[in-house]
């Protein structure tokens, strides 16, 4: 499932109390998507890390009863929080595959019977778990078969550039980074497990790059920092792209006079221009940006024109109610945009 598909799936699974196991490479957003889904469901989030837990965390702590002749299990920590939950609550077992078998087994009763050692979970609690794959060299030895079968579905999350761009627009990621990953989409997630102390390009590490760019570092130091975030190879390509980005046609000039704004021929520059325009759109200037999109179509760059209009809708959904958008909707360009949205 792509991130947007997983989000829709969890929106249905959480209220239905269906336990779901999410798999996928490190750094592709599994934990963030679960947190977003919990917020969307207006549910509290209990975050557990079974990899560093003890079986008593899910079973309770053995305790001598008041009569001194028997014992019981006292829930504590996250188990106690779940047992006493009074509103919708997602209990998220992160990195479950890194947990030892004894800890995995300690959750079996909770996942299926929803009770353990005399303590029952309220109806408002639902389970979601996440794990990397064995091939990711992330310390995953596997998940016990009876644990796997207790999940209603096991789904694999796969990165998606368009979904990542939606996230980037919502989190004010710089246009230069979005444009670069559109141009070099294979670098959005180029996960390569390694024993070396280096990072590789992942949605998570590109998010780190966005934060590094905001520091305003000198060029040489910035290059080293970016290499530390996504690896030397990706850093070389991105820094070279930044030099190209610095020589873009004047974006403000295009907005002021779209009929005279330069239309680049290089794909890398086109990606940069349309991304920058899409991030600067407003209800006041959309008609001029729409005119530039029409010129892109006339210059046989229809795919870039459609990308520009979709970016405008991402940034300011209200443009869909403007006369300029209604005019575009009746053209071939409008069909490209509306077809992609559906």
RODO-123577 format. One record per residue: residue in one letter; x, y, z negated of N, C-alpha, C in turn. Coordinates in steps of 0.1 Angstrom, whole numbers. Layout:
# residues N
LOTOR  type    npx    npy    npz   capx   capy   capz    cpx    cpy    cpz
LOTOR     A      X      Y      Z      X      Y      Z      X      Y      Z
...
//
This chain:
# residues 342
LOTOR  type    npx    npy    npz   capx   capy   capz    cpx    cpy    cpz
LOTOR     X      8    -12      0      0      0      0      9     13      0
LOTOR     X      4     22      7     11     36      7      7     42     -6
LOTOR     X     14     53    -11     10     59    -23     -4     64    -23
LOTOR     X     -9     70    -12    -23     75    -12    -33     63    -13
LOTOR     X    -30     52     -7    -39     40     -8    -38     34    -22
LOTOR     X    -27     34    -29    -26     29    -42    -34     38    -52
LOTOR     X    -33     51    -50    -40     60    -58    -55     57    -57
LOTOR     X    -60     55    -45    -75     52    -43    -78     39    -50
LOTOR     X    -69     29    -49    -72     16    -54    -73     17    -70
LOTOR     X    -63     24    -76    -63     25    -90    -75     33    -95
LOTOR     X    -80     42    -87    -92     50    -91   -104     41    -93
LOTOR     X   -104     30    -86   -115     20    -87   -112     10    -98
LOTOR     X    -99      5    -99    -95     -6   -107    -96     -2   -122
LOTOR     X    -92     11   -125    -91     15   -139   -105     15   -146
LOTOR     X   -115     21   -140   -128     20   -147   -134      6   -148
LOTOR     X   -130     -2   -138   -135    -16   -138   -126    -25   -148
LOTOR     X   -116    -20   -154   -108    -27   -163   -100    -39   -156
LOTOR     X    -97    -38   -144    -90    -48   -137    -75    -46   -139
LOTOR     X    -68    -55   -144    -53    -54   -146    -46    -55   -133
LOTOR     X    -37    -46   -130    -30    -45   -117    -15    -45   -119
LOTOR     X     -8    -53   -111      7    -53   -111     12    -46    -98
LOTOR     X     20    -36   -100     26    -29    -89     41    -33    -87
LOTOR     X     45    -36    -75     59    -40    -73     64    -30    -63
LOTOR     X     78    -29    -62     84    -21    -52     98    -17    -56
LOTOR     X    105    -10    -47    119     -6    -49    119      4    -60
LOTOR     X    131      6    -67    132     17    -76    131     31    -70
LOTOR     X    126     40    -78    126     54    -73    116     58    -63
LOTOR     X    105     50    -61     95     53    -50     82     59    -56
LOTOR     X     81     61    -69     70     68    -75     59     59    -82
LOTOR     X     63     47    -85     53     38    -92     48     44   -105
LOTOR     X     57     48   -113     53     54   -126     45     67   -125
LOTOR     X     49     75   -116     42     88   -113     28     86   -109
LOTOR     X     26     76   -100     13     73    -94      3     68   -105
LOTOR     X      8     59   -114      0     54   -125     -4     66   -134
LOTOR     X      6     75   -137      3     86   -146     -8     95   -140
LOTOR     X     -7     97   -127    -16    106   -120    -30     99   -119
LOTOR     X    -30     86   -117    -43     79   -117    -50     79   -131
LOTOR     X    -42     78   -141    -48     79   -155    -54     93   -157
LOTOR     X    -47    103   -153    -52    117   -155    -65    119   -147
LOTOR     X    -65    113   -134    -77    115   -126    -89    108   -132
LOTOR     X    -86     97   -139    -97     89   -146   -100     95   -159
LOTOR     X    -94    106   -163    -96    112   -176    -93    102   -187
LOTOR     X    -82     94   -185    -79     84   -195    -66     87   -202
LOTOR     X    -65     83   -214    -52     84   -221    -42     74   -215
LOTOR     X    -29     77   -217    -19     68   -212    -10     63   -223
LOTOR     X    -10     50   -224      0     43   -234     11     38   -225
LOTOR     X     23     43   -228     34     38   -220     43     29   -228
LOTOR     X     45     17   -223     53      7   -230     65      3   -220
LOTOR     X     76     -1   -226     88     -5   -219     91    -19   -224
LOTOR     X     85    -30   -219     87    -43   -224    102    -47   -223
LOTOR     X    110    -41   -214    124    -45   -212    131    -43   -225
LOTOR     X    127    -33   -234    134    -31   -246    125    -34   -258
LOTOR     X    115    -42   -256    105    -45   -267    108    -59   -273
LOTOR     X    101    -61   -284    101    -74   -291     88    -81   -290
LOTOR     X     87    -94   -291     73   -100   -290     64    -95   -301
LOTOR     X     68    -91   -312     59    -85   -322     52    -73   -318
LOTOR     X     58    -65   -308     52    -53   -303     38    -56   -297
LOTOR     X     36    -68   -291     23    -71   -285     15    -81   -294
LOTOR     X     21    -86   -304     14    -96   -313     11    -91   -327
LOTOR     X     18    -81   -331     16    -76   -345     28    -81   -353
LOTOR     X     29    -75   -365     40    -78   -374     35    -87   -385
LOTOR     X     41    -99   -387     36   -108   -397     37   -101   -411
LOTOR     X     26   -103   -419     25    -96   -431     18   -104   -441
LOTOR     X     22   -104   -454     16   -112   -464      3   -106   -469
LOTOR     X     -7   -114   -470    -20   -109   -474    -20   -106   -488
LOTOR     X    -31    -99   -493    -32    -94   -507    -32   -106   -517
LOTOR     X    -37   -117   -512    -38   -128   -522    -25   -135   -523
LOTOR     X    -15   -131   -516     -1   -137   -517      0   -151   -512
LOTOR     X    -11   -157   -507    -11   -171   -503    -13   -173   -488
LOTOR     X    -15   -162   -481    -17   -163   -466    -10   -151   -460
LOTOR     X    -11   -151   -447     -4   -140   -439    -13   -136   -427
LOTOR     X    -11   -125   -422    -18   -120   -411     -8   -112   -402
LOTOR     X    -13   -108   -390     -5    -99   -381    -10    -85   -382
LOTOR     X     -1    -76   -385     -6    -62   -385     -1    -55   -373
LOTOR     X    -11    -49   -365     -7    -42   -353      0    -29   -356
LOTOR     X      9    -25   -348     16    -13   -350     20     -7   -337
LOTOR     X     24      6   -337     29     12   -324     18     12   -314
LOTOR     X     22      8   -301     13      9   -290      2     -1   -291
LOTOR     X      4    -12   -297     -7    -22   -299    -18    -16   -308
LOTOR     X    -14     -9   -319    -23     -3   -328    -31      9   -321
LOTOR     X    -23     16   -313    -29     27   -305    -40     22   -296
LOTOR     X    -37     10   -289    -47      5   -280    -59     -1   -287
LOTOR     X    -57     -8   -298    -68    -14   -306    -78     -3   -311
LOTOR     X    -72      9   -314    -81     19   -320    -85     30   -310
LOTOR     X    -83     27   -297    -87     36   -286   -102     38   -286
LOTOR     X   -106     50   -284   -121     53   -284   -125     60   -271
LOTOR     X   -116     63   -262   -119     68   -249   -111     60   -238
LOTOR     X   -115     62   -225   -107     54   -215    -92     55   -217
LOTOR     X    -85     44   -217    -71     44   -219    -64     34   -210
LOTOR     X    -53     38   -204    -45     29   -195    -33     25   -203
LOTOR     X    -31     12   -205    -19      7   -211    -10      3   -200
LOTOR     X      1     11   -198     10      9   -187     23      2   -192
LOTOR     X     25    -10   -186     37    -18   -189     47    -16   -178
LOTOR     X     56     -7   -181     66     -3   -170     78    -12   -170
LOTOR     X     83    -15   -159     95    -24   -157     92    -38   -164
LOTOR     X     81    -43   -162     77    -56   -169     87    -67   -165
LOTOR     X     91    -67   -152    100    -78   -147    114    -78   -154
LOTOR     X    118    -67   -160    130    -67   -167    129    -73   -182
LOTOR     X    117    -76   -186    115    -81   -200    119    -95   -201
LOTOR     X    124   -100   -212    127   -114   -214    114   -122   -214
LOTOR     X    115   -135   -211    103   -143   -210     94   -143   -223
LOTOR     X    101   -142   -235     93   -142   -247     85   -129   -249
LOTOR     X     89   -118   -244     82   -106   -244     70   -106   -234
LOTOR     X     74   -111   -222     63   -113   -212     52   -122   -217
LOTOR     X     55   -133   -223     45   -142   -228     37   -136   -239
LOTOR     X     43   -127   -247     35   -121   -258     23   -113   -253
LOTOR     X     24   -109   -240     13   -101   -235      2   -109   -228
LOTOR     X      4   -122   -227     -6   -131   -220    -20   -130   -226
LOTOR     X    -21   -132   -239    -34   -131   -245    -41   -118   -243
LOTOR     X    -33   -107   -244    -39    -94   -243    -44    -92   -228
LOTOR     X    -37    -97   -218    -40    -94   -205    -53   -102   -201
LOTOR     X    -55   -114   -206    -66   -122   -201    -77   -122   -212
LOTOR     X    -75   -126   -224    -85   -127   -234    -88   -113   -241
LOTOR     X    -79   -104   -239    -80    -90   -245    -81    -90   -260
LOTOR     X    -75   -100   -266    -74   -101   -280    -62   -108   -284
LOTOR     X    -57   -106   -296    -45   -113   -301    -45   -113   -316
LOTOR     X    -43   -125   -322    -42   -127   -336    -53   -120   -344
LOTOR     X    -66   -122   -339    -77   -116   -346    -80   -102   -343
LOTOR     X    -72    -95   -334    -75    -81   -331    -80    -81   -316
LOTOR     X    -91    -74   -314    -96    -73   -300    -94    -59   -295
LOTOR     X    -92    -58   -282    -91    -45   -275   -105    -40   -272
LOTOR     X   -107    -27   -274   -120    -21   -270   -122    -22   -255
LOTOR     X   -134    -20   -250   -137    -21   -236   -131    -10   -228
LOTOR     X   -127      1   -235   -122     13   -227   -107     11   -223
LOTOR     X   -100      0   -227    -86     -1   -224    -84    -10   -211
LOTOR     X    -76     -5   -202    -72    -13   -190    -57    -13   -189
LOTOR     X    -52    -24   -182    -38    -26   -181    -33    -23   -166
LOTOR     X    -22    -17   -165    -14    -16   -153      0    -19   -156
LOTOR     X      7    -27   -148     21    -30   -150     28    -27   -137
LOTOR     X     41    -24   -138     50    -22   -126     63    -29   -128
LOTOR     X     69    -33   -117     82    -39   -117     89    -37   -104
LOTOR     X    102    -37   -105    110    -38    -93    110    -53    -88
LOTOR     X    116    -55    -77    117    -69    -71    130    -75    -75
LOTOR     X    131    -88    -74    143    -95    -77    155    -91    -68
LOTOR     X    151    -87    -55    162    -84    -46    167    -70    -48
LOTOR     X    161    -62    -57    165    -48    -59    177    -47    -68
LOTOR     X    182    -58    -74    193    -57    -83    191    -48    -95
LOTOR     X    178    -48   -100    174    -39   -111    173    -47   -124
LOTOR     X    179    -58   -125    178    -66   -137    165    -74   -138
LOTOR     X    158    -76   -127    146    -84   -127    149    -99   -124
LOTOR     X    146   -107   -134    148   -121   -132    135   -128   -128
LOTOR     X    124   -121   -128    111   -127   -124    101   -125   -134
LOTOR     X     89   -128   -131     77   -127   -140     71   -141   -142
LOTOR     X     68   -145   -154     63   -158   -156     50   -160   -148
LOTOR     X     48   -172   -143     36   -175   -134     23   -173   -142
LOTOR     X     22   -177   -155      9   -175   -161      7   -160   -164
LOTOR     X     18   -152   -164     16   -137   -166     11   -132   -153
LOTOR     X     17   -136   -142     13   -131   -128     -1   -133   -126
LOTOR     X     -6   -145   -129    -19   -149   -125    -30   -142   -134
LOTOR     X    -26   -135   -144    -35   -128   -152    -38   -114   -147
LOTOR     X    -31   -110   -137    -34    -97   -130    -44   -100   -119
LOTOR     X    -53    -90   -117    -64    -92   -107    -57    -91    -93
LOTOR     X    -47    -83    -92    -40    -81    -79    -26    -77    -81
LOTOR     X    -17    -82    -73     -3    -78    -72     -1    -71    -59
LOTOR     X      2    -58    -60      3    -50    -48     17    -44    -47
LOTOR     X     23    -43    -35     36    -37    -33     34    -23    -28
LOTOR     X     41    -13    -34     41      1    -30     52      3    -20
LOTOR     X     48      9     -9     58     13      2     58     28      4
LOTOR     X     69     34      5     70     49      6     64     53     20
LOTOR     X     58     65     20     52     70     32     56     85     33
LOTOR     X     61     89     45     65    102     47     54    113     45
LOTOR     X     42    110     51     32    119     50     27    121     36
LOTOR     X     26    110     28     22    111     14     33    119      6
LOTOR     X     45    116     10     56    124      2     55    139      6
LOTOR     X     52    142     18     50    156     21     38    163     14
LOTOR     X     28    155     12     16    160      4     21    163    -10
LOTOR     X     29    154    -16     35    156    -29     44    169    -29
LOTOR     X     52    170    -19     62    181    -18     55    194    -17
LOTOR     X     45    195     -9     37    208     -8     31    212    -21
LOTOR     X     26    202    -28     19    204    -41     29    208    -52
LOTOR     X     41    205    -50     51    207    -61     62    218    -57
LOTOR     X     58    226    -47     67    237    -42     81    233    -39
LOTOR     X     82    221    -33     95    217    -27     99    226    -15
LOTOR     X    112    229    -14    116    238     -4    113    233     10
LOTOR     X    110    242     19    107    239     33    118    232     40
LOTOR     X    131    236     36    142    230     43    143    215     40
LOTOR     X    140    210     28    141    196     25    130    188     31
LOTOR     X    118    194     32    106    187     38    109    186     53
LOTOR     X    114    197     59    117    196     74    128    186     77
LOTOR     X    138    185     68    149    176     71    144    161     70
LOTOR     X    136    158     61    131    144     59    121    141     71
LOTOR     X    114    151     76    106    149     88    115    146    100
LOTOR     X    126    152    101    135    150    112    143    137    110
LOTOR     X    146    134     98    154    121     95    145    113     86
LOTOR     X    134    108     91    124    101     82    130     88     77
LOTOR     X    140     82     83    146     70     78    153     72     65
LOTOR     X    156     84     62    163     87     49    154     90     38
LOTOR     X    141     90     40    132     92     28    135     81     18
LOTOR     X    136     68     23    139     57     14    148     48     21
LOTOR     X    161     49     18    171     41     24    178     33     12
LOTOR     X    170     26      5    175     19     -7    185      8     -4
LOTOR     X    196      9    -10    207     -1     -7    213     -5    -21
LOTOR     X    209    -16    -26    214    -20    -40    229    -21    -39
LOTOR     X    235    -16    -50    250    -16    -50    255    -16    -65
LOTOR     X    266    -23    -67    272    -23    -80    280    -10    -83
LOTOR     X    282     -2    -72    290     10    -74    282     21    -81
LOTOR     X    288     30    -87    282     41    -94    278     53    -84
LOTOR     X    269     49    -75    265     59    -65    250     58    -64
LOTOR     X    243     69    -59    229     69    -57    226     67    -42
LOTOR     X    214     64    -38    210     63    -24    198     71    -22
LOTOR     X    194     74    -10    182     82     -7    170     75    -11
LOTOR     X    162     81    -19    149     76    -24    140     88    -27
LOTOR     X    127     86    -27    118     97    -30    122    104    -43
LOTOR     X    126     95    -53    130    101    -66    143    109    -65
LOTOR     X    153    104    -58    165    112    -57    164    124    -48
LOTOR     X    155    124    -38    153    136    -31    146    147    -39
LOTOR     X    138    142    -49    132    152    -58    142    158    -66
LOTOR     X    153    151    -70    164    156    -77    171    167    -68
LOTOR     X    173    164    -55    179    173    -46    172    187    -46
LOTOR     X    158    186    -46    150    198    -47    154    207    -59
LOTOR     X    156    200    -70    159    208    -82    174    213    -81
LOTOR     X    183    206    -75    196    210    -73    197    222    -64
LOTOR     X    189    223    -54    189    234    -45    184    247    -52
LOTOR     X    175    245    -62    170    257    -69    181    263    -78
LOTOR     X    192    256    -80    203    262    -89    211    272    -82
LOTOR     X    210    273    -69    218    283    -62    233    281    -62
LOTOR     X    237    269    -62    252    266    -63    260    271    -51
LOTOR     X    272    273    -52    281    276    -41    281    264    -31
LOTOR     X    284    267    -18    282    257     -8    290    244    -11
LOTOR     X    303    245    -15    311    233    -17    306    225    -29
LOTOR     X    302    232    -40    297    226    -52    283    220    -49
LOTOR     X    275    227    -42    262    221    -38    263    208    -31
LOTOR     X    273    208    -21    275    195    -13    278    184    -22
LOTOR     X    287    186    -32    291    175    -41    279    171    -50
LOTOR     X    271    181    -54    260    177    -63    249    169    -55
LOTOR     X    247    173    -42    237    166    -34    242    151    -31
LOTOR     X    255    150    -29    261    137    -27    259    128    -39
LOTOR     X    260    134    -51    258    127    -63    243    123    -65
LOTOR     X    234    130    -58    220    126    -59    216    116    -49
LOTOR     X    220    117    -37    215    108    -26    226    100    -19
LOTOR     X    239    102    -23    249     95    -16    256    104     -6
LOTOR     X    269    100     -3    277    109      5    272    110     20
LOTOR     X    267     99     26    263     99     39    251    108     41
LOTOR     X    240    106     33    228    115     34    232    129     31
LOTOR     X    241    131     22    245    145     18    251    152     30
LOTOR     X    260    145     38    266    151     49    255    156     60
LOTOR     X    246    147     62    235    150     72    227    162     67
LOTOR     X    223    162     54    215    173     49    222    186     49
LOTOR     X    234    186     45    242    199     45    243    204     59
LOTOR     X    246    195     69    246    200     83    233    206     87
LOTOR     X    222    200     83    209    205     86    207    219     80
LOTOR     X    212    221     67    210    233     61    216    245     69
LOTOR     X    228    242     75    234    252     83    225    256     95
LOTOR     X    219    245    101    210    248    112    198    256    107
LOTOR     X    193    252     96    181    259     90    183    273     88
LOTOR     X    196    277     84    199    291     81    198    300     94
LOTOR     X    198    293    105    198    301    118    185    300    125
LOTOR     X    174    297    117    161    296    123    156    309    129
LOTOR     X    147    309    139    140    321    143    133    328    131
LOTOR     X    132    341    131    126    348    120    111    344    118
LOTOR     X    109    337    106     95    332    104     85    343    102
LOTOR     X     89    354     95     80    365     93     77    372    106
LOTOR     X     87    372    115     85    378    129     74    370    137
LOTOR     X     75    356    135     65    348    142     51    350    137
LOTOR     X     50    352    124     37    355    118     31    368    122
LOTOR     X     40    378    123     36    391    127     32    392    141
LOTOR     X     39    385    150     36    386    164     38    372    170
LOTOR     X     28    363    169     30    349    174     31    348    189
LOTOR     X     27    358    196     28    357    211     42    360    216
LOTOR     X     50    366    207     64    368    211     74    359    203
LOTOR     X     69    352    193     78    344    185     85    333    193
LOTOR     X     98    331    191    105    321    199    100    307    196
LOTOR     X    100    299    206     96    285    205    109    277    207
LOTOR     X    115    271    197    127    263    199    125    251    207
LOTOR     X    136    245    212    135    233    220    140    221    212
LOTOR     X    150    224    202    155    213    194    145    208    184
LOTOR     X    143    194    184    133    189    174    136    193    160
LOTOR     X    149    193    156    152    196    142    148    210    139
LOTOR     X    149    220    148    146    233    146    130    235    146
LOTOR     X    124    227    155    109    228    155    103    223    142
LOTOR     X    108    212    137    104    207    124    105    218    113
LOTOR     X    116    225    114    119    235    104    109    247    105
LOTOR     X    107    251    117     98    262    120     84    259    115
LOTOR     X     78    248    120     65    245    116     63    242    101
LOTOR     X     73    236     95     72    234     80     72    247     73
LOTOR     X     81    256     77     82    269     70     69    277     72
LOTOR     X     63    277     84     51    284     87     39    278     79
LOTOR     X     39    265     78     28    258     71     28    262     56
LOTOR     X     40    264     51     41    267     36     38    282     33
LOTOR     X     38    290     44     35    305     42     21    309     46
LOTOR     X     13    299     50      0    302     55     -9    309     44
LOTOR     X    -18    317     48    -28    323     39    -41    325     47
LOTOR     X    -52    328     41    -64    330     48    -63    342     57
LOTOR     X    -54    351     53    -52    364     61    -44    361     74
LOTOR     X    -34    353     73    -25    351     85    -27    339     93
LOTOR     X    -37    331     89    -39    318     96    -42    320    111
LOTOR     X    -50    330    114    -54    332    128    -41    334    137
LOTOR     X    -31    341    131    -18    343    139    -10    330    140
LOTOR     X    -10    323    129     -3    310    129    -10    300    139
LOTOR     X    -23    301    139    -31    293    149    -27    296    163
LOTOR     X    -25    309    165    -21    313    179     -8    307    183
LOTOR     X      2    307    173     15    301    176     13    286    178
LOTOR     X      4    280    171      2    265    173     -3    263    188
LOTOR     X    -12    272    192    -17    271    206     -5    272    216
LOTOR     X      4    281    213     16    283    222     24    271    222
LOTOR     X     26    264    210     33    252    210     27    241    219
LOTOR     X     14    241    218      7    231    227      9    234    242
LOTOR     X      8    247    245     11    251    259     25    248    264
LOTOR     X     34    248    254     48    244    257     51    229    256
LOTOR     X     40    221    256     41    207    255     48    202    242
LOTOR     X     45    209    232     49    204    218     37    202    210
LOTOR     X     27    195    215     14    193    209     15    186    195
LOTOR     X     25    177    194     26    170    181     31    179    170
LOTOR     X     39    189    174     44    199    164     33    209    160
LOTOR     X     25    212    170     13    221    168      3    214    158
LOTOR     X      1    201    160     -8    194    151     -3    194    137
LOTOR     X     11    191    136     17    191    123     16    204    116
LOTOR     X     18    215    124     17    228    118      3    231    112
LOTOR     X     -8    227    120    -21    230    115    -24    221    103
LOTOR     X    -20    209    103    -22    200     91    -15    205     79
LOTOR     X     -3    211     81      4    217     70     -4    229     64
LOTOR     X    -10    237     73    -17    248     69    -29    244     60
LOTOR     X    -36    233     64    -47    228     56    -42    223     43
LOTOR     X    -30    216     43    -24    212     30    -22    223     20
LOTOR     X    -17    234     26    -13    246     17    -26    254     13
LOTOR     X    -35    256     23    -46    264     20    -59    257     27
LOTOR     X    -65    248     20    -77    241     26    -88    251     31
LOTOR     X    -88    263     25    -98    272     30    -97    276     44
LOTOR     X    -86    274     51    -85    278     65    -94    270     74
LOTOR     X    -99    258     69   -108    250     77   -122    257     79
LOTOR     X   -124    268     71   -137    275     72   -135    288     80
LOTOR     X   -123    290     85   -121    302     93   -125    301    108
LOTOR     X   -128    312    114   -132    311    128   -120    306    137
LOTOR     X   -108    309    133    -96    304    141    -96    288    140
LOTOR     X    -99    282    129    -98    268    128   -110    262    136
LOTOR     X   -122    268    135   -133    263    143   -130    264    158
LOTOR     X   -123    274    162   -120    275    176   -110    264    180
LOTOR     X   -100    261    171    -91    251    174    -98    237    174
LOTOR     X   -108    235    166   -114    222    165   -121    218    178
LOTOR     X   -124    227    187   -130    223    199   -120    221    210
LOTOR     X   -107    222    207    -97    219    217    -90    206    215
LOTOR     X    -81    203    225    -74    190    224    -65    190    211
LOTOR     X    -59    202    207    -52    203    195    -60    200    183
LOTOR     X    -72    205    183    -81    202    172    -84    188    170
LOTOR     X    -86    180    181    -88    166    181    -76    159    175
LOTOR     X    -64    163    178    -52    157    172    -52    159    157
LOTOR     X    -56    171    153    -55    174    138    -66    166    131
LOTOR     X    -79    167    136    -90    160    129    -88    145    130
LOTOR     X    -83    140    141    -81    126    141    -71    121    131
LOTOR     X    -60    129    129    -50    125    119    -56    126    105
LOTOR     X    -64    136    102    -70    137     89    -80    125     86
LOTOR     X    -87    120     96    -96    109     93    -89     96     91
//
